[in-house]
């Protein structure tokens, strides 16, 4: 009976999600781009790697290129991987994000960069389809935006600090 309620109830919950945040960074688009498209730099400002600094990390493939991959496994952050799927230098980085543990999930991630005078506007978005687990988690926790929006804000703040270092 409970399983039927969960399955039927999930039919009425959102099928997709999208979360996005933006910030202006007083740095060139080349600096910001390299801090995102090179996972060795990405680790220094990524909010989830800061949450789980003991996570085992493996980075492979050429930075700033499709196939550049970041795999992690940690007690706090679970296990997953990000792979660059497309990169337009100094304008956009697209990634596939795959969570493996504690439950499987896929998402599309994009970083869009726009020059604004001597600054760079960065828009970080993540979207995907909700599985049964994430549908119910979103319902209980107030939506995906509420669940990870603050992490995006913290990450963009750290990216800004790293990129604006002289």
BALOBA-1460 file (C-alpha; in Angstrom, 3 decimals):
// residues 166
<rec num="1" residu="x" x="0.000" y="0.000" z="0.000"/>
<rec num="2" residu="x" x="2.764" y="2.450" z="0.963"/>
<rec num="3" residu="x" x="4.659" y="1.665" z="-2.231"/>
<rec num="4" residu="x" x="1.516" y="2.330" z="-4.282"/>
<rec num="5" residu="x" x="1.038" y="5.707" z="-2.551"/>
<rec num="6" residu="x" x="4.660" y="6.644" z="-3.213"/>
<rec num="7" residu="x" x="4.507" y="5.625" z="-6.865"/>
<rec num="8" residu="x" x="1.116" y="7.193" z="-7.584"/>
<rec num="9" residu="x" x="1.916" y="10.311" z="-5.562"/>
<rec num="10" residu="x" x="5.155" y="10.821" z="-7.510"/>
<rec num="11" residu="x" x="3.119" y="11.149" z="-10.717"/>
<rec num="12" residu="x" x="1.799" y="14.476" z="-9.402"/>
<rec num="13" residu="x" x="5.180" y="15.912" z="-8.371"/>
<rec num="14" residu="x" x="7.428" y="17.993" z="-10.685"/>
<rec num="15" residu="x" x="9.151" y="15.949" z="-13.387"/>
<rec num="16" residu="x" x="12.009" y="18.396" z="-13.931"/>
<rec num="17" residu="x" x="14.023" y="20.923" z="-11.961"/>
<rec num="18" residu="x" x="16.173" y="23.927" z="-12.725"/>
<rec num="19" residu="x" x="18.321" y="25.969" z="-10.363"/>
<rec num="20" residu="x" x="20.388" y="29.008" z="-11.310"/>
<rec num="21" residu="x" x="22.369" y="31.817" z="-9.750"/>
<rec num="22" residu="x" x="24.465" y="34.675" z="-11.147"/>
<rec num="23" residu="x" x="27.162" y="37.025" z="-9.929"/>
<rec num="24" residu="x" x="29.490" y="39.665" z="-11.340"/>
<rec num="25" residu="x" x="33.199" y="39.064" z="-10.888"/>
<rec num="26" residu="x" x="35.779" y="41.837" z="-11.214"/>
<rec num="27" residu="x" x="38.109" y="39.673" z="-13.291"/>
<rec num="28" residu="x" x="38.629" y="38.870" z="-16.949"/>
<rec num="29" residu="x" x="36.603" y="36.159" z="-18.631"/>
<rec num="30" residu="x" x="39.834" y="34.215" z="-19.245"/>
<rec num="31" residu="x" x="40.606" y="33.999" z="-15.510"/>
<rec num="32" residu="x" x="37.043" y="33.048" z="-14.580"/>
<rec num="33" residu="x" x="36.833" y="30.502" z="-17.392"/>
<rec num="34" residu="x" x="40.040" y="28.737" z="-16.303"/>
<rec num="35" residu="x" x="38.807" y="28.591" z="-12.692"/>
<rec num="36" residu="x" x="35.701" y="26.731" z="-13.855"/>
<rec num="37" residu="x" x="36.904" y="24.631" z="-16.816"/>
<rec num="38" residu="x" x="39.958" y="23.213" z="-15.034"/>
<rec num="39" residu="x" x="38.775" y="20.860" z="-12.291"/>
<rec num="40" residu="x" x="42.053" y="21.344" z="-10.383"/>
<rec num="41" residu="x" x="40.992" y="24.997" z="-9.925"/>
<rec num="42" residu="x" x="37.297" y="24.089" z="-9.601"/>
<rec num="43" residu="x" x="38.110" y="22.049" z="-6.468"/>
<rec num="44" residu="x" x="39.426" y="25.180" z="-4.751"/>
<rec num="45" residu="x" x="36.081" y="27.021" z="-4.848"/>
<rec num="46" residu="x" x="33.449" y="24.278" z="-5.327"/>
<rec num="47" residu="x" x="31.158" y="24.399" z="-2.255"/>
<rec num="48" residu="x" x="30.760" y="20.628" z="-2.035"/>
<rec num="49" residu="x" x="34.499" y="19.895" z="-2.045"/>
<rec num="50" residu="x" x="34.813" y="22.394" z="0.819"/>
<rec num="51" residu="x" x="32.083" y="20.455" z="2.686"/>
<rec num="52" residu="x" x="33.985" y="17.182" z="2.316"/>
<rec num="53" residu="x" x="37.722" y="17.980" z="2.089"/>
<rec num="54" residu="x" x="38.633" y="14.337" z="2.823"/>
<rec num="55" residu="x" x="36.777" y="13.027" z="-0.235"/>
<rec num="56" residu="x" x="38.898" y="10.970" z="-2.600"/>
<rec num="57" residu="x" x="39.217" y="12.871" z="-5.891"/>
<rec num="58" residu="x" x="40.387" y="11.752" z="-9.320"/>
<rec num="59" residu="x" x="40.753" y="14.258" z="-12.164"/>
<rec num="60" residu="x" x="41.416" y="13.050" z="-15.687"/>
<rec num="61" residu="x" x="41.443" y="14.310" z="-19.266"/>
<rec num="62" residu="x" x="42.750" y="17.607" z="-20.591"/>
<rec num="63" residu="x" x="41.504" y="20.716" z="-18.723"/>
<rec num="64" residu="x" x="39.088" y="23.002" z="-20.565"/>
<rec num="65" residu="x" x="38.210" y="20.215" z="-23.021"/>
<rec num="66" residu="x" x="35.302" y="17.846" z="-23.470"/>
<rec num="67" residu="x" x="36.090" y="14.632" z="-21.551"/>
<rec num="68" residu="x" x="37.846" y="16.500" z="-18.696"/>
<rec num="69" residu="x" x="36.448" y="14.572" z="-15.706"/>
<rec num="70" residu="x" x="36.243" y="15.024" z="-11.947"/>
<rec num="71" residu="x" x="35.268" y="11.969" z="-9.889"/>
<rec num="72" residu="x" x="34.780" y="12.099" z="-6.135"/>
<rec num="73" residu="x" x="33.885" y="9.702" z="-3.333"/>
<rec num="74" residu="x" x="33.397" y="10.984" z="0.192"/>
<rec num="75" residu="x" x="31.507" y="10.363" z="3.391"/>
<rec num="76" residu="x" x="29.706" y="13.726" z="3.309"/>
<rec num="77" residu="x" x="29.418" y="14.288" z="-0.444"/>
<rec num="78" residu="x" x="28.634" y="10.756" z="-1.586"/>
<rec num="79" residu="x" x="30.033" y="9.610" z="-4.912"/>
<rec num="80" residu="x" x="29.702" y="11.149" z="-8.317"/>
<rec num="81" residu="x" x="31.397" y="12.626" z="-11.331"/>
<rec num="82" residu="x" x="31.310" y="15.703" z="-13.525"/>
<rec num="83" residu="x" x="32.445" y="15.638" z="-17.136"/>
<rec num="84" residu="x" x="32.838" y="18.609" z="-19.437"/>
<rec num="85" residu="x" x="30.678" y="17.939" z="-22.480"/>
<rec num="86" residu="x" x="31.188" y="21.223" z="-24.287"/>
<rec num="87" residu="x" x="33.331" y="24.302" z="-23.919"/>
<rec num="88" residu="x" x="33.288" y="27.573" z="-25.805"/>
<rec num="89" residu="x" x="36.378" y="29.399" z="-24.516"/>
<rec num="90" residu="x" x="35.585" y="32.347" z="-22.260"/>
<rec num="91" residu="x" x="31.819" y="32.038" z="-22.922"/>
<rec num="92" residu="x" x="30.353" y="28.734" z="-21.759"/>
<rec num="93" residu="x" x="31.184" y="25.422" z="-20.105"/>
<rec num="94" residu="x" x="28.641" y="22.568" z="-20.203"/>
<rec num="95" residu="x" x="28.931" y="19.531" z="-17.966"/>
<rec num="96" residu="x" x="27.151" y="16.297" z="-17.197"/>
<rec num="97" residu="x" x="26.782" y="15.689" z="-13.479"/>
<rec num="98" residu="x" x="26.206" y="12.127" z="-12.358"/>
<rec num="99" residu="x" x="25.509" y="11.237" z="-8.753"/>
<rec num="100" residu="x" x="26.258" y="7.599" z="-7.974"/>
<rec num="101" residu="x" x="25.791" y="7.415" z="-4.171"/>
<rec num="102" residu="x" x="23.747" y="7.760" z="-2.017"/>
<rec num="103" residu="x" x="21.352" y="7.469" z="-4.992"/>
<rec num="104" residu="x" x="21.737" y="7.731" z="-8.749"/>
<rec num="105" residu="x" x="20.782" y="10.940" z="-10.486"/>
<rec num="106" residu="x" x="21.787" y="12.862" z="-13.610"/>
<rec num="107" residu="x" x="21.845" y="16.613" z="-14.219"/>
<rec num="108" residu="x" x="23.040" y="19.097" z="-16.816"/>
<rec num="109" residu="x" x="25.248" y="21.910" z="-15.579"/>
<rec num="110" residu="x" x="26.165" y="25.076" z="-17.446"/>
<rec num="111" residu="x" x="28.322" y="28.085" z="-16.675"/>
<rec num="112" residu="x" x="27.634" y="31.042" z="-18.958"/>
<rec num="113" residu="x" x="30.144" y="33.906" z="-18.973"/>
<rec num="114" residu="x" x="29.382" y="37.387" z="-20.296"/>
<rec num="115" residu="x" x="31.843" y="40.272" z="-20.417"/>
<rec num="116" residu="x" x="30.462" y="43.382" z="-18.759"/>
<rec num="117" residu="x" x="33.106" y="46.103" z="-19.039"/>
<rec num="118" residu="x" x="36.057" y="44.951" z="-16.936"/>
<rec num="119" residu="x" x="33.906" y="42.379" z="-15.129"/>
<rec num="120" residu="x" x="32.532" y="38.985" z="-16.039"/>
<rec num="121" residu="x" x="28.972" y="37.942" z="-15.287"/>
<rec num="122" residu="x" x="28.753" y="34.248" z="-14.427"/>
<rec num="123" residu="x" x="25.458" y="32.369" z="-14.514"/>
<rec num="124" residu="x" x="25.560" y="28.862" z="-13.037"/>
<rec num="125" residu="x" x="22.601" y="26.604" z="-13.818"/>
<rec num="126" residu="x" x="21.720" y="23.001" z="-13.143"/>
<rec num="127" residu="x" x="18.713" y="21.206" z="-14.583"/>
<rec num="128" residu="x" x="17.468" y="17.693" z="-14.970"/>
<rec num="129" residu="x" x="14.702" y="15.229" z="-14.438"/>
<rec num="130" residu="x" x="13.544" y="14.272" z="-10.981"/>
<rec num="131" residu="x" x="13.526" y="10.587" z="-10.151"/>
<rec num="132" residu="x" x="11.082" y="9.229" z="-7.567"/>
<rec num="133" residu="x" x="13.503" y="9.893" z="-4.685"/>
<rec num="134" residu="x" x="14.313" y="13.462" z="-5.712"/>
<rec num="135" residu="x" x="10.615" y="14.232" z="-6.310"/>
<rec num="136" residu="x" x="9.796" y="13.349" z="-2.719"/>
<rec num="137" residu="x" x="12.945" y="15.025" z="-1.342"/>
<rec num="138" residu="x" x="11.954" y="18.239" z="-3.145"/>
<rec num="139" residu="x" x="8.457" y="18.026" z="-1.706"/>
<rec num="140" residu="x" x="9.723" y="17.544" z="1.845"/>
<rec num="141" residu="x" x="12.579" y="20.074" z="1.610"/>
<rec num="142" residu="x" x="10.788" y="22.795" z="-0.345"/>
<rec num="143" residu="x" x="12.149" y="22.239" z="-3.840"/>
<rec num="144" residu="x" x="15.521" y="21.794" z="-5.498"/>
<rec num="145" residu="x" x="16.139" y="25.551" z="-5.510"/>
<rec num="146" residu="x" x="15.763" y="25.647" z="-1.746"/>
<rec num="147" residu="x" x="17.929" y="22.526" z="-1.360"/>
<rec num="148" residu="x" x="20.954" y="23.686" z="-3.386"/>
<rec num="149" residu="x" x="20.459" y="27.388" z="-4.128"/>
<rec num="150" residu="x" x="22.522" y="28.417" z="-1.095"/>
<rec num="151" residu="x" x="25.327" y="26.089" z="-2.213"/>
<rec num="152" residu="x" x="25.354" y="27.823" z="-5.610"/>
<rec num="153" residu="x" x="25.525" y="31.212" z="-3.861"/>
<rec num="154" residu="x" x="28.397" y="30.063" z="-1.635"/>
<rec num="155" residu="x" x="30.201" y="28.579" z="-4.648"/>
<rec num="156" residu="x" x="29.864" y="31.750" z="-6.718"/>
<rec num="157" residu="x" x="31.125" y="33.798" z="-3.755"/>
<rec num="158" residu="x" x="34.202" y="31.534" z="-3.533"/>
<rec num="159" residu="x" x="34.698" y="31.653" z="-7.323"/>
<rec num="160" residu="x" x="34.551" y="35.450" z="-7.119"/>
<rec num="161" residu="x" x="37.146" y="35.542" z="-4.316"/>
<rec num="162" residu="x" x="39.478" y="33.162" z="-6.160"/>
<rec num="163" residu="x" x="39.105" y="34.957" z="-9.502"/>
<rec num="164" residu="x" x="39.609" y="38.438" z="-8.054"/>
<rec num="165" residu="x" x="42.884" y="37.540" z="-6.276"/>
<rec num="166" residu="x" x="45.774" y="39.627" z="-7.504"/>
